C-alpha cells in the first residue's frame, strides 16, 4: 500500500501541530468552526491521526501476532472485499 502525500503530511503532524492544521483546513474549506467546538475538533483529529497511523502501520506487518517490534515487509495488503 502506498501512502499519498496528503496522508503522509497528516500522519507526520505532532499533537501540537494539529490545532494549526484544523484552523488551516477549515479556512481552506471555507468553514467557520464555532469557538466552543474547537477543542473537541482538535482532540478528535489528534485521535484520528493516531488511529490512522496505527492502521497504516498494521497494513505493512506480515503477521501482526508474530512480528518482531512491528517489522515491516513492505508487501501490499490485500484489498478488503465485503
C-alpha positions in Angstrom: 0.0 0.0 0.0 1.4 3.4 -0.9 0.8 6.4 1.2 0.0 9.5 -0.7 1.5 12.9 0.1 -1.6 14.4 1.9 -1.9 11.3 4.2 1.9 11.4 4.9 1.7 15.0 5.8 -1.3 14.4 8.1 0.5 11.4 9.8 3.6 13.5 10.3 1.8 16.1 12.4 2.6 16.3 16.0 -0.2 16.8 18.6 0.9 20.5 18.8 0.6 21.0 15.1 -2.9 19.5 14.9 -4.5 22.8 16.1 -2.9 24.8 13.3 -3.9 22.1 10.8 -7.6 22.2 12.0 -7.6 26.0 11.6 -5.9 26.0 8.2 -8.0 23.1 6.8 -11.2 24.8 8.0 -10.2 28.0 6.2 -9.3 26.1 3.1 -12.8 24.6 3.1 -14.5 27.9 3.9 -15.7 26.7 7.3 -16.0 28.7 10.4 -15.8 26.4 13.4 -17.7 27.7 16.5 -15.3 28.5 19.3 -16.9 26.0 21.8 -16.3 23.2 19.4 -12.6 23.9 18.6 -11.1 21.9 21.5 -13.2 18.9 20.7 -12.5 19.0 17.0 -8.8 19.3 17.6 -8.8 16.4 20.1 -10.8 14.2 17.7 -8.5 14.9 14.9 -5.4 14.1 17.0 -7.1 10.8 17.9 -8.0 10.1 14.3 -4.3 10.7 13.3 -3.1 8.3 15.9 -5.6 5.6 14.9 -4.8 6.1 11.2 -1.0 5.8 11.9 -1.7 2.5 13.8 -3.9 1.2 11.0 -1.4 2.1 8.3 1.5 0.5 10.2 -0.6 -2.7 10.7 -1.0 -3.0 6.9 2.7 -3.4 6.5 3.2 -6.1 9.1 3.1 -9.6 7.5 1.9 -11.4 10.6 0.9 -8.9 13.4 0.9 -11.6 16.0 4.4 -12.9 15.2 6.0 -9.6 14.1 9.2 -8.6 16.0 8.8 -5.0 17.1 6.5 -4.2 14.1 8.9 -5.4 11.5 7.5 -4.3 8.1 7.5 -6.3 5.0 6.6 -3.6 2.5 4.2 -6.1 0.9 0.9 -4.6 -0.2 -2.1 -5.6 2.0 -5.0 -7.4 0.5 -7.9 -5.2 -0.6 -10.9 -5.6 1.7 -13.8 -7.2 0.0 -17.1 -7.1 1.9 
